[in-house]
């Protein structure tokens, strides 16, 4: 079972849509377009609250690239 993480490579604001796209193996643009459509249909408040909660609760995926050693 895949776990939801915020994307660190495919992000525009917080990486929530990129993380959902990685989890379900779909195009991130499609996830963002669905999110914008939901935002317009339901009004700004509900989806904004859900996005902010997800930003706070969903852990960030640690990069798989090695980090340079501190100088």
CHARMM internal coordinates of N, CA and C (Angstrom, degrees):
IC EDIT
DIST 1 N 1 CA 1.4484
DIST 1 CA 1 C 1.5262
ANGL 1 N 1 CA 1 C 108.81
DIST 1 C 2 N 1.3232
ANGL 1 CA 1 C 2 N 116.01
DIHE 1 N 1 CA 1 C 2 N 132.27
DIST 2 N 2 CA 1.4511
ANGL 1 C 2 N 2 CA 120.54
DIHE 1 CA 1 C 2 N 2 CA -179.48
DIST 2 CA 2 C 1.5203
ANGL 2 N 2 CA 2 C 110.37
DIHE 1 C 2 N 2 CA 2 C -81.80
DIST 2 C 3 N 1.3182
ANGL 2 CA 2 C 3 N 115.40
DIHE 2 N 2 CA 2 C 3 N 148.93
DIST 3 N 3 CA 1.4541
ANGL 2 C 3 N 3 CA 121.14
DIHE 2 CA 2 C 3 N 3 CA 179.51
DIST 3 CA 3 C 1.5254
ANGL 3 N 3 CA 3 C 108.94
DIHE 2 C 3 N 3 CA 3 C -110.52
DIST 3 C 4 N 1.3150
ANGL 3 CA 3 C 4 N 115.97
DIHE 3 N 3 CA 3 C 4 N 146.05
DIST 4 N 4 CA 1.4532
ANGL 3 C 4 N 4 CA 121.24
DIHE 3 CA 3 C 4 N 4 CA -179.18
DIST 4 CA 4 C 1.5196
ANGL 4 N 4 CA 4 C 110.20
DIHE 3 C 4 N 4 CA 4 C -82.92
DIST 4 C 5 N 1.3256
ANGL 4 CA 4 C 5 N 115.55
DIHE 4 N 4 CA 4 C 5 N 126.66
DIST 5 N 5 CA 1.4525
ANGL 4 C 5 N 5 CA 123.43
DIHE 4 CA 4 C 5 N 5 CA 174.11
DIST 5 CA 5 C 1.5180
ANGL 5 N 5 CA 5 C 108.11
DIHE 4 C 5 N 5 CA 5 C -130.21
DIST 5 C 6 N 1.3312
ANGL 5 CA 5 C 6 N 116.19
DIHE 5 N 5 CA 5 C 6 N 153.00
DIST 6 N 6 CA 1.4601
ANGL 5 C 6 N 6 CA 119.90
DIHE 5 CA 5 C 6 N 6 CA 172.06
DIST 6 CA 6 C 1.5197
ANGL 6 N 6 CA 6 C 107.83
DIHE 5 C 6 N 6 CA 6 C -75.14
DIST 6 C 7 N 1.3080
ANGL 6 CA 6 C 7 N 116.30
DIHE 6 N 6 CA 6 C 7 N 133.48
DIST 7 N 7 CA 1.4548
ANGL 6 C 7 N 7 CA 120.81
DIHE 6 CA 6 C 7 N 7 CA -178.77
DIST 7 CA 7 C 1.5251
ANGL 7 N 7 CA 7 C 110.33
DIHE 6 C 7 N 7 CA 7 C -73.17
DIST 7 C 8 N 1.3220
ANGL 7 CA 7 C 8 N 115.94
DIHE 7 N 7 CA 7 C 8 N 139.44
DIST 8 N 8 CA 1.4620
ANGL 7 C 8 N 8 CA 120.51
DIHE 7 CA 7 C 8 N 8 CA 175.35
DIST 8 CA 8 C 1.5160
ANGL 8 N 8 CA 8 C 111.11
DIHE 7 C 8 N 8 CA 8 C -101.96
DIST 8 C 9 N 1.3318
ANGL 8 CA 8 C 9 N 117.10
DIHE 8 N 8 CA 8 C 9 N -15.10
DIST 9 N 9 CA 1.4558
ANGL 8 C 9 N 9 CA 120.25
DIHE 8 CA 8 C 9 N 9 CA -178.50
DIST 9 CA 9 C 1.5199
ANGL 9 N 9 CA 9 C 112.63
DIHE 8 C 9 N 9 CA 9 C -102.44
DIST 9 C 10 N 1.3127
ANGL 9 CA 9 C 10 N 118.31
DIHE 9 N 9 CA 9 C 10 N -33.12
DIST 10 N 10 CA 1.4650
ANGL 9 C 10 N 10 CA 122.08
DIHE 9 CA 9 C 10 N 10 CA -177.58
DIST 10 CA 10 C 1.5165
ANGL 10 N 10 CA 10 C 108.52
DIHE 9 C 10 N 10 CA 10 C -118.02
DIST 10 C 11 N 1.3324
ANGL 10 CA 10 C 11 N 115.45
DIHE 10 N 10 CA 10 C 11 N 78.87
DIST 11 N 11 CA 1.4469
ANGL 10 C 11 N 11 CA 119.62
DIHE 10 CA 10 C 11 N 11 CA -176.30
DIST 11 CA 11 C 1.5149
ANGL 11 N 11 CA 11 C 109.73
DIHE 10 C 11 N 11 CA 11 C -135.74
DIST 11 C 12 N 1.3135
ANGL 11 CA 11 C 12 N 114.68
DIHE 11 N 11 CA 11 C 12 N 148.14
DIST 12 N 12 CA 1.4606
ANGL 11 C 12 N 12 CA 121.46
DIHE 11 CA 11 C 12 N 12 CA 173.69
DIST 12 CA 12 C 1.5222
ANGL 12 N 12 CA 12 C 109.51
DIHE 11 C 12 N 12 CA 12 C -113.05
DIST 12 C 13 N 1.3256
ANGL 12 CA 12 C 13 N 117.49
DIHE 12 N 12 CA 12 C 13 N -44.79
DIST 13 N 13 CA 1.4666
ANGL 12 C 13 N 13 CA 121.50
DIHE 12 CA 12 C 13 N 13 CA 178.34
DIST 13 CA 13 C 1.5212
ANGL 13 N 13 CA 13 C 109.00
DIHE 12 C 13 N 13 CA 13 C -117.72
DIST 13 C 14 N 1.3192
ANGL 13 CA 13 C 14 N 116.37
DIHE 13 N 13 CA 13 C 14 N -72.17
DIST 14 N 14 CA 1.4647
ANGL 13 C 14 N 14 CA 119.28
DIHE 13 CA 13 C 14 N 14 CA -176.60
DIST 14 CA 14 C 1.5248
ANGL 14 N 14 CA 14 C 113.49
DIHE 13 C 14 N 14 CA 14 C -118.24
DIST 14 C 15 N 1.3263
ANGL 14 CA 14 C 15 N 118.22
DIHE 14 N 14 CA 14 C 15 N -10.65
DIST 15 N 15 CA 1.4600
ANGL 14 C 15 N 15 CA 121.06
DIHE 14 CA 14 C 15 N 15 CA -179.80
DIST 15 CA 15 C 1.5028
ANGL 15 N 15 CA 15 C 114.64
DIHE 14 C 15 N 15 CA 15 C 91.97
DIST 15 C 16 N 1.3309
ANGL 15 CA 15 C 16 N 117.38
DIHE 15 N 15 CA 15 C 16 N 8.58
DIST 16 N 16 CA 1.4713
ANGL 15 C 16 N 16 CA 120.47
DIHE 15 CA 15 C 16 N 16 CA -179.10
DIST 16 CA 16 C 1.5279
ANGL 16 N 16 CA 16 C 110.61
DIHE 15 C 16 N 16 CA 16 C -66.63
DIST 16 C 17 N 1.3124
ANGL 16 CA 16 C 17 N 117.94
DIHE 16 N 16 CA 16 C 17 N -51.07
DIST 17 N 17 CA 1.4691
ANGL 16 C 17 N 17 CA 121.09
DIHE 16 CA 16 C 17 N 17 CA -179.03
DIST 17 CA 17 C 1.5282
ANGL 17 N 17 CA 17 C 110.76
DIHE 16 C 17 N 17 CA 17 C -64.60
DIST 17 C 18 N 1.3231
ANGL 17 CA 17 C 18 N 117.33
DIHE 17 N 17 CA 17 C 18 N -40.23
DIST 18 N 18 CA 1.4604
ANGL 17 C 18 N 18 CA 120.63
DIHE 17 CA 17 C 18 N 18 CA 176.51
DIST 18 CA 18 C 1.5166
ANGL 18 N 18 CA 18 C 111.75
DIHE 17 C 18 N 18 CA 18 C -62.74
DIST 18 C 19 N 1.3268
ANGL 18 CA 18 C 19 N 116.76
DIHE 18 N 18 CA 18 C 19 N -38.95
DIST 19 N 19 CA 1.4608
ANGL 18 C 19 N 19 CA 120.64
DIHE 18 CA 18 C 19 N 19 CA 177.12
DIST 19 CA 19 C 1.5126
ANGL 19 N 19 CA 19 C 112.84
DIHE 18 C 19 N 19 CA 19 C -66.29
DIST 19 C 20 N 1.3262
ANGL 19 CA 19 C 20 N 116.24
DIHE 19 N 19 CA 19 C 20 N -40.52
DIST 20 N 20 CA 1.4682
ANGL 19 C 20 N 20 CA 119.60
DIHE 19 CA 19 C 20 N 20 CA 176.58
DIST 20 CA 20 C 1.5236
ANGL 20 N 20 CA 20 C 110.70
DIHE 19 C 20 N 20 CA 20 C -64.14
DIST 20 C 21 N 1.3272
ANGL 20 CA 20 C 21 N 116.57
DIHE 20 N 20 CA 20 C 21 N -39.83
DIST 21 N 21 CA 1.4598
ANGL 20 C 21 N 21 CA 120.67
DIHE 20 CA 20 C 21 N 21 CA 178.69
DIST 21 CA 21 C 1.5257
ANGL 21 N 21 CA 21 C 111.08
DIHE 20 C 21 N 21 CA 21 C -64.16
DIST 21 C 22 N 1.3264
ANGL 21 CA 21 C 22 N 117.22
DIHE 21 N 21 CA 21 C 22 N -40.95
DIST 22 N 22 CA 1.4631
ANGL 21 C 22 N 22 CA 120.34
DIHE 21 CA 21 C 22 N 22 CA 177.36
DIST 22 CA 22 C 1.5279
ANGL 22 N 22 CA 22 C 110.93
DIHE 21 C 22 N 22 CA 22 C -65.47
DIST 22 C 23 N 1.3141
ANGL 22 CA 22 C 23 N 116.07
DIHE 22 N 22 CA 22 C 23 N -39.76
DIST 23 N 23 CA 1.4618
ANGL 22 C 23 N 23 CA 120.59
DIHE 22 CA 22 C 23 N 23 CA -177.34
DIST 23 CA 23 C 1.5315
ANGL 23 N 23 CA 23 C 111.72
DIHE 22 C 23 N 23 CA 23 C -65.19
DIST 23 C 24 N 1.3411
ANGL 23 CA 23 C 24 N 116.00
DIHE 23 N 23 CA 23 C 24 N -43.27
DIST 24 N 24 CA 1.4621
ANGL 23 C 24 N 24 CA 120.28
DIHE 23 CA 23 C 24 N 24 CA -177.76
DIST 24 CA 24 C 1.5258
ANGL 24 N 24 CA 24 C 113.46
DIHE 23 C 24 N 24 CA 24 C -97.23
DIST 24 C 25 N 1.3452
ANGL 24 CA 24 C 25 N 116.91
DIHE 24 N 24 CA 24 C 25 N 3.71
DIST 25 N 25 CA 1.4593
ANGL 24 C 25 N 25 CA 122.91
DIHE 24 CA 24 C 25 N 25 CA 177.79
DIST 25 CA 25 C 1.5336
ANGL 25 N 25 CA 25 C 111.71
DIHE 24 C 25 N 25 CA 25 C 55.00
DIST 25 C 26 N 1.3294
ANGL 25 CA 25 C 26 N 115.23
DIHE 25 N 25 CA 25 C 26 N 52.34
DIST 26 N 26 CA 1.4605
ANGL 25 C 26 N 26 CA 121.93
DIHE 25 CA 25 C 26 N 26 CA 175.94
DIST 26 CA 26 C 1.5269
ANGL 26 N 26 CA 26 C 108.51
DIHE 25 C 26 N 26 CA 26 C -126.46
DIST 26 C 27 N 1.3161
ANGL 26 CA 26 C 27 N 115.34
DIHE 26 N 26 CA 26 C 27 N 171.42
DIST 27 N 27 CA 1.4510
ANGL 26 C 27 N 27 CA 121.32
DIHE 26 CA 26 C 27 N 27 CA -179.87
DIST 27 CA 27 C 1.5351
ANGL 27 N 27 CA 27 C 110.16
DIHE 26 C 27 N 27 CA 27 C -70.35
DIST 27 C 28 N 1.3279
ANGL 27 CA 27 C 28 N 118.34
DIHE 27 N 27 CA 27 C 28 N 130.31
DIST 28 N 28 CA 1.4644
ANGL 27 C 28 N 28 CA 120.49
DIHE 27 CA 27 C 28 N 28 CA -179.55
DIST 28 CA 28 C 1.5279
ANGL 28 N 28 CA 28 C 112.87
DIHE 27 C 28 N 28 CA 28 C -61.38
DIST 28 C 29 N 1.3240
ANGL 28 CA 28 C 29 N 117.15
DIHE 28 N 28 CA 28 C 29 N -30.88
DIST 29 N 29 CA 1.4601
ANGL 28 C 29 N 29 CA 120.11
DIHE 28 CA 28 C 29 N 29 CA 178.17
DIST 29 CA 29 C 1.5247
ANGL 29 N 29 CA 29 C 110.73
DIHE 28 C 29 N 29 CA 29 C -62.91
DIST 29 C 30 N 1.3381
ANGL 29 CA 29 C 30 N 117.36
DIHE 29 N 29 CA 29 C 30 N -38.98
DIST 30 N 30 CA 1.4607
ANGL 29 C 30 N 30 CA 120.79
DIHE 29 CA 29 C 30 N 30 CA 178.40
DIST 30 CA 30 C 1.5256
ANGL 30 N 30 CA 30 C 110.63
DIHE 29 C 30 N 30 CA 30 C -63.71
DIST 30 C 31 N 1.3198
ANGL 30 CA 30 C 31 N 117.51
DIHE 30 N 30 CA 30 C 31 N -41.08
DIST 31 N 31 CA 1.4677
ANGL 30 C 31 N 31 CA 121.02
DIHE 30 CA 30 C 31 N 31 CA 179.01
DIST 31 CA 31 C 1.5222
ANGL 31 N 31 CA 31 C 109.88
DIHE 30 C 31 N 31 CA 31 C -64.60
DIST 31 C 32 N 1.3356
ANGL 31 CA 31 C 32 N 116.85
DIHE 31 N 31 CA 31 C 32 N -41.64
DIST 32 N 32 CA 1.4688
ANGL 31 C 32 N 32 CA 120.33
DIHE 31 CA 31 C 32 N 32 CA 179.31
DIST 32 CA 32 C 1.5247
ANGL 32 N 32 CA 32 C 111.73
DIHE 31 C 32 N 32 CA 32 C -65.87
DIST 32 C 33 N 1.3398
ANGL 32 CA 32 C 33 N 116.74
DIHE 32 N 32 CA 32 C 33 N -39.38
DIST 33 N 33 CA 1.4691
ANGL 32 C 33 N 33 CA 119.66
DIHE 32 CA 32 C 33 N 33 CA 178.05
DIST 33 CA 33 C 1.5271
ANGL 33 N 33 CA 33 C 111.80
DIHE 32 C 33 N 33 CA 33 C -65.72
DIST 33 C 34 N 1.3234
ANGL 33 CA 33 C 34 N 117.41
DIHE 33 N 33 CA 33 C 34 N -39.12
DIST 34 N 34 CA 1.4657
ANGL 33 C 34 N 34 CA 120.86
DIHE 33 CA 33 C 34 N 34 CA 176.21
DIST 34 CA 34 C 1.5268
ANGL 34 N 34 CA 34 C 109.79
DIHE 33 C 34 N 34 CA 34 C -64.84
DIST 34 C 35 N 1.3232
ANGL 34 CA 34 C 35 N 117.22
DIHE 34 N 34 CA 34 C 35 N -40.63
DIST 35 N 35 CA 1.4600
ANGL 34 C 35 N 35 CA 120.55
DIHE 34 CA 34 C 35 N 35 CA 178.57
DIST 35 CA 35 C 1.5214
ANGL 35 N 35 CA 35 C 111.40
DIHE 34 C 35 N 35 CA 35 C -63.46
DIST 35 C 36 N 1.3323
ANGL 35 CA 35 C 36 N 117.43
DIHE 35 N 35 CA 35 C 36 N -40.96
DIST 36 N 36 CA 1.4646
ANGL 35 C 36 N 36 CA 120.84
DIHE 35 CA 35 C 36 N 36 CA 178.17
DIST 36 CA 36 C 1.5198
ANGL 36 N 36 CA 36 C 110.31
DIHE 35 C 36 N 36 CA 36 C -66.62
DIST 36 C 37 N 1.3395
ANGL 36 CA 36 C 37 N 117.31
DIHE 36 N 36 CA 36 C 37 N -40.47
DIST 37 N 37 CA 1.4616
ANGL 36 C 37 N 37 CA 120.29
DIHE 36 CA 36 C 37 N 37 CA 177.95
DIST 37 CA 37 C 1.5253
ANGL 37 N 37 CA 37 C 110.71
DIHE 36 C 37 N 37 CA 37 C -62.49
DIST 37 C 38 N 1.3267
ANGL 37 CA 37 C 38 N 117.44
DIHE 37 N 37 CA 37 C 38 N -44.31
DIST 38 N 38 CA 1.4687
ANGL 37 C 38 N 38 CA 120.57
DIHE 37 CA 37 C 38 N 38 CA 176.84
DIST 38 CA 38 C 1.5190
ANGL 38 N 38 CA 38 C 111.57
DIHE 37 C 38 N 38 CA 38 C -63.07
DIST 38 C 39 N 1.3203
ANGL 38 CA 38 C 39 N 116.12
DIHE 38 N 38 CA 38 C 39 N -37.42
DIST 39 N 39 CA 1.4575
ANGL 38 C 39 N 39 CA 121.15
DIHE 38 CA 38 C 39 N 39 CA 178.34
DIST 39 CA 39 C 1.5283
ANGL 39 N 39 CA 39 C 110.71
DIHE 38 C 39 N 39 CA 39 C -61.08
DIST 39 C 40 N 1.3224
ANGL 39 CA 39 C 40 N 116.12
DIHE 39 N 39 CA 39 C 40 N -43.10
DIST 40 N 40 CA 1.4619
ANGL 39 C 40 N 40 CA 120.10
DIHE 39 CA 39 C 40 N 40 CA -179.08
DIST 40 CA 40 C 1.5267
ANGL 40 N 40 CA 40 C 112.60
DIHE 39 C 40 N 40 CA 40 C -73.84
DIST 40 C 41 N 1.3255
ANGL 40 CA 40 C 41 N 117.06
DIHE 40 N 40 CA 40 C 41 N -35.67
DIST 41 N 41 CA 1.4654
ANGL 40 C 41 N 41 CA 120.59
DIHE 40 CA 40 C 41 N 41 CA -177.55
DIST 41 CA 41 C 1.5265
ANGL 41 N 41 CA 41 C 111.41
DIHE 40 C 41 N 41 CA 41 C -74.06
DIST 41 C 42 N 1.3336
ANGL 41 CA 41 C 42 N 117.12
DIHE 41 N 41 CA 41 C 42 N -42.68
DIST 42 N 42 CA 1.4622
ANGL 41 C 42 N 42 CA 119.52
DIHE 41 CA 41 C 42 N 42 CA -175.04
DIST 42 CA 42 C 1.5220
ANGL 42 N 42 CA 42 C 113.04
DIHE 41 C 42 N 42 CA 42 C -91.07
DIST 42 C 43 N 1.2946
ANGL 42 CA 42 C 43 N 116.70
DIHE 42 N 42 CA 42 C 43 N -9.03
DIST 43 N 43 CA 1.4583
ANGL 42 C 43 N 43 CA 119.22
DIHE 42 CA 42 C 43 N 43 CA -174.69
DIST 43 CA 43 C 1.5142
ANGL 43 N 43 CA 43 C 108.60
DIHE 42 C 43 N 43 CA 43 C 95.68
DIST 43 C 44 N 1.2918
ANGL 43 CA 43 C 44 N 117.08
DIHE 43 N 43 CA 43 C 44 N 166.45
DIST 44 N 44 CA 1.4571
ANGL 43 C 44 N 44 CA 120.96
DIHE 43 CA 43 C 44 N 44 CA -174.74
DIST 44 CA 44 C 1.5160
ANGL 44 N 44 CA 44 C 113.79
DIHE 43 C 44 N 44 CA 44 C -69.84
DIST 44 C 45 N 1.3032
ANGL 44 CA 44 C 45 N 118.05
DIHE 44 N 44 CA 44 C 45 N -35.51
DIST 45 N 45 CA 1.4571
ANGL 44 C 45 N 45 CA 121.20
DIHE 44 CA 44 C 45 N 45 CA -168.59
DIST 45 CA 45 C 1.5329
ANGL 45 N 45 CA 45 C 115.21
DIHE 44 C 45 N 45 CA 45 C -65.33
DIST 45 C 46 N 1.3448
ANGL 45 CA 45 C 46 N 120.24
DIHE 45 N 45 CA 45 C 46 N -53.21
DIST 46 N 46 CA 1.4770
ANGL 45 C 46 N 46 CA 118.52
DIHE 45 CA 45 C 46 N 46 CA -173.25
DIST 46 CA 46 C 1.5298
ANGL 46 N 46 CA 46 C 113.63
DIHE 45 C 46 N 46 CA 46 C -61.66
DIST 46 C 47 N 1.3173
ANGL 46 CA 46 C 47 N 117.46
DIHE 46 N 46 CA 46 C 47 N -49.05
DIST 47 N 47 CA 1.4567
ANGL 46 C 47 N 47 CA 119.28
DIHE 46 CA 46 C 47 N 47 CA -177.47
DIST 47 CA 47 C 1.5260
ANGL 47 N 47 CA 47 C 111.35
DIHE 46 C 47 N 47 CA 47 C -69.74
DIST 47 C 48 N 1.3119
ANGL 47 CA 47 C 48 N 117.22
DIHE 47 N 47 CA 47 C 48 N -32.86
DIST 48 N 48 CA 1.4635
ANGL 47 C 48 N 48 CA 120.18
DIHE 47 CA 47 C 48 N 48 CA 177.47
DIST 48 CA 48 C 1.5263
ANGL 48 N 48 CA 48 C 110.41
DIHE 47 C 48 N 48 CA 48 C -63.34
DIST 48 C 49 N 1.3091
ANGL 48 CA 48 C 49 N 117.14
DIHE 48 N 48 CA 48 C 49 N -42.79
DIST 49 N 49 CA 1.4640
ANGL 48 C 49 N 49 CA 121.22
DIHE 48 CA 48 C 49 N 49 CA 178.41
DIST 49 CA 49 C 1.5292
ANGL 49 N 49 CA 49 C 110.59
DIHE 48 C 49 N 49 CA 49 C -64.45
DIST 49 C 50 N 1.3267
ANGL 49 CA 49 C 50 N 117.59
DIHE 49 N 49 CA 49 C 50 N -44.10
DIST 50 N 50 CA 1.4576
ANGL 49 C 50 N 50 CA 121.44
DIHE 49 CA 49 C 50 N 50 CA 179.82
DIST 50 CA 50 C 1.5292
ANGL 50 N 50 CA 50 C 110.10
DIHE 49 C 50 N 50 CA 50 C -63.84
DIST 50 C 51 N 1.3326
ANGL 50 CA 50 C 51 N 117.40
DIHE 50 N 50 CA 50 C 51 N -41.77
DIST 51 N 51 CA 1.4611
ANGL 50 C 51 N 51 CA 120.83
DIHE 50 CA 50 C 51 N 51 CA 179.45
DIST 51 CA 51 C 1.5254
ANGL 51 N 51 CA 51 C 111.22
DIHE 50 C 51 N 51 CA 51 C -64.11
DIST 51 C 52 N 1.3210
ANGL 51 CA 51 C 52 N 116.95
DIHE 51 N 51 CA 51 C 52 N -43.94
DIST 52 N 52 CA 1.4651
ANGL 51 C 52 N 52 CA 120.32
DIHE 51 CA 51 C 52 N 52 CA 179.28
DIST 52 CA 52 C 1.5265
ANGL 52 N 52 CA 52 C 111.74
DIHE 51 C 52 N 52 CA 52 C -65.37
DIST 52 C 53 N 1.3328
ANGL 52 CA 52 C 53 N 116.91
DIHE 52 N 52 CA 52 C 53 N -38.70
DIST 53 N 53 CA 1.4696
ANGL 52 C 53 N 53 CA 119.98
DIHE 52 CA 52 C 53 N 53 CA 175.86
DIST 53 CA 53 C 1.5280
ANGL 53 N 53 CA 53 C 111.10
DIHE 52 C 53 N 53 CA 53 C -64.47
DIST 53 C 54 N 1.3331
ANGL 53 CA 53 C 54 N 116.37
DIHE 53 N 53 CA 53 C 54 N -42.01
DIST 54 N 54 CA 1.4610
ANGL 53 C 54 N 54 CA 119.64
DIHE 53 CA 53 C 54 N 54 CA 178.68
DIST 54 CA 54 C 1.5242
ANGL 54 N 54 CA 54 C 110.58
DIHE 53 C 54 N 54 CA 54 C -64.36
DIST 54 C 55 N 1.3311
ANGL 54 CA 54 C 55 N 116.85
DIHE 54 N 54 CA 54 C 55 N -38.38
DIST 55 N 55 CA 1.4642
ANGL 54 C 55 N 55 CA 121.18
DIHE 54 CA 54 C 55 N 55 CA 178.38
DIST 55 CA 55 C 1.5279
ANGL 55 N 55 CA 55 C 110.12
DIHE 54 C 55 N 55 CA 55 C -60.11
DIST 55 C 56 N 1.3044
ANGL 55 CA 55 C 56 N 116.05
DIHE 55 N 55 CA 55 C 56 N -36.59
DIST 56 N 56 CA 1.4530
ANGL 55 C 56 N 56 CA 121.40
DIHE 55 CA 55 C 56 N 56 CA -178.15
DIST 56 CA 56 C 1.5323
ANGL 56 N 56 CA 56 C 112.40
DIHE 55 C 56 N 56 CA 56 C -80.60
DIST 56 C 57 N 1.3479
ANGL 56 CA 56 C 57 N 117.45
DIHE 56 N 56 CA 56 C 57 N -37.33
DIST 57 N 57 CA 1.4627
ANGL 56 C 57 N 57 CA 121.40
DIHE 56 CA 56 C 57 N 57 CA -172.15
DIST 57 CA 57 C 1.5239
ANGL 57 N 57 CA 57 C 115.37
DIHE 56 C 57 N 57 CA 57 C -93.43
DIST 57 C 58 N 1.3266
ANGL 57 CA 57 C 58 N 118.01
DIHE 57 N 57 CA 57 C 58 N -31.99
DIST 58 N 58 CA 1.4616
ANGL 57 C 58 N 58 CA 120.75
DIHE 57 CA 57 C 58 N 58 CA -175.37
DIST 58 CA 58 C 1.5242
ANGL 58 N 58 CA 58 C 109.16
DIHE 57 C 58 N 58 CA 58 C -80.87
DIST 58 C 59 N 1.3192
ANGL 58 CA 58 C 59 N 117.50
DIHE 58 N 58 CA 58 C 59 N 126.72
DIST 59 N 59 CA 1.4733
ANGL 58 C 59 N 59 CA 119.51
DIHE 58 CA 58 C 59 N 59 CA -178.77
DIST 59 CA 59 C 1.5250
ANGL 59 N 59 CA 59 C 111.57
DIHE 58 C 59 N 59 CA 59 C -71.68
DIST 59 C 60 N 1.3256
ANGL 59 CA 59 C 60 N 115.07
DIHE 59 N 59 CA 59 C 60 N 151.50
DIST 60 N 60 CA 1.4553
ANGL 59 C 60 N 60 CA 121.44
DIHE 59 CA 59 C 60 N 60 CA 178.58
DIST 60 CA 60 C 1.5204
ANGL 60 N 60 CA 60 C 108.59
DIHE 59 C 60 N 60 CA 60 C -82.04
DIST 60 C 61 N 1.3339
ANGL 60 CA 60 C 61 N 115.48
DIHE 60 N 60 CA 60 C 61 N 137.34
DIST 61 N 61 CA 1.4664
ANGL 60 C 61 N 61 CA 119.78
DIHE 60 CA 60 C 61 N 61 CA 176.95
DIST 61 CA 61 C 1.5193
ANGL 61 N 61 CA 61 C 107.85
DIHE 60 C 61 N 61 CA 61 C -73.25
DIST 61 C 62 N 1.3154
ANGL 61 CA 61 C 62 N 115.29
DIHE 61 N 61 CA 61 C 62 N 129.41
DIST 62 N 62 CA 1.4622
ANGL 61 C 62 N 62 CA 119.90
DIHE 61 CA 61 C 62 N 62 CA 177.26
DIST 62 CA 62 C 1.5226
ANGL 62 N 62 CA 62 C 108.62
DIHE 61 C 62 N 62 CA 62 C -73.39
DIST 62 C 63 N 1.2860
ANGL 62 CA 62 C 63 N 116.50
DIHE 62 N 62 CA 62 C 63 N 139.61
DIST 63 N 63 CA 1.4564
ANGL 62 C 63 N 63 CA 122.16
DIHE 62 CA 62 C 63 N 63 CA -177.72
DIST 63 CA 63 C 1.5172
ANGL 63 N 63 CA 63 C 109.96
DIHE 62 C 63 N 63 CA 63 C -62.96
DIST 63 C 64 N 1.3206
ANGL 63 CA 63 C 64 N 115.84
DIHE 63 N 63 CA 63 C 64 N 140.90
DIST 64 N 64 CA 1.4643
ANGL 63 C 64 N 64 CA 120.63
DIHE 63 CA 63 C 64 N 64 CA 177.43
DIST 64 CA 64 C 1.5188
ANGL 64 N 64 CA 64 C 111.05
DIHE 63 C 64 N 64 CA 64 C -85.92
DIST 64 C 65 N 1.3368
ANGL 64 CA 64 C 65 N 117.34
DIHE 64 N 64 CA 64 C 65 N -6.38
DIST 65 N 65 CA 1.4488
ANGL 64 C 65 N 65 CA 121.40
DIHE 64 CA 64 C 65 N 65 CA 178.65
DIST 65 CA 65 C 1.5258
ANGL 65 N 65 CA 65 C 109.20
DIHE 64 C 65 N 65 CA 65 C -82.79
DIST 65 C 66 N 1.3153
ANGL 65 CA 65 C 66 N 116.99
DIHE 65 N 65 CA 65 C 66 N 139.85
DIST 66 N 66 CA 1.4709
ANGL 65 C 66 N 66 CA 118.12
DIHE 65 CA 65 C 66 N 66 CA 178.89
DIST 66 CA 66 C 1.5182
ANGL 66 N 66 CA 66 C 111.13
DIHE 65 C 66 N 66 CA 66 C -67.84
DIST 66 C 67 N 1.2994
ANGL 66 CA 66 C 67 N 115.09
DIHE 66 N 66 CA 66 C 67 N 139.99
DIST 67 N 67 CA 1.4607
ANGL 66 C 67 N 67 CA 121.42
DIHE 66 CA 66 C 67 N 67 CA 179.47
DIST 67 CA 67 C 1.5202
ANGL 67 N 67 CA 67 C 109.11
DIHE 66 C 67 N 67 CA 67 C -86.19
DIST 67 C 68 N 1.3331
ANGL 67 CA 67 C 68 N 116.86
DIHE 67 N 67 CA 67 C 68 N 142.40
DIST 68 N 68 CA 1.4746
ANGL 67 C 68 N 68 CA 118.07
DIHE 67 CA 67 C 68 N 68 CA 177.70
DIST 68 CA 68 C 1.5219
ANGL 68 N 68 CA 68 C 109.98
DIHE 67 C 68 N 68 CA 68 C -67.92
DIST 68 C 69 N 1.3218
ANGL 68 CA 68 C 69 N 117.13
DIHE 68 N 68 CA 68 C 69 N 148.88
DIST 69 N 69 CA 1.4618
ANGL 68 C 69 N 69 CA 119.68
DIHE 68 CA 68 C 69 N 69 CA 179.95
DIST 69 CA 69 C 1.5292
ANGL 69 N 69 CA 69 C 110.36
DIHE 68 C 69 N 69 CA 69 C -67.57
DIST 69 C 70 N 1.3287
ANGL 69 CA 69 C 70 N 117.37
DIHE 69 N 69 CA 69 C 70 N 148.35
DIST 70 N 70 CA 1.4613
ANGL 69 C 70 N 70 CA 119.47
DIHE 69 CA 69 C 70 N 70 CA 179.18
DIST 70 CA 70 C 1.5330
ANGL 70 N 70 CA 70 C 110.59
DIHE 69 C 70 N 70 CA 70 C -65.28
DIST 70 C 71 N 1.3267
ANGL 70 CA 70 C 71 N 114.59
DIHE 70 N 70 CA 70 C 71 N 144.85
DIST 71 N 71 CA 1.4741
ANGL 70 C 71 N 71 CA 119.85
DIHE 70 CA 70 C 71 N 71 CA -177.49
DIST 71 CA 71 C 1.5216
ANGL 71 N 71 CA 71 C 111.45
DIHE 70 C 71 N 71 CA 71 C -81.79
END
COOR INIT
IC SEED 1 N 1 CA 1 C
IC BUILD
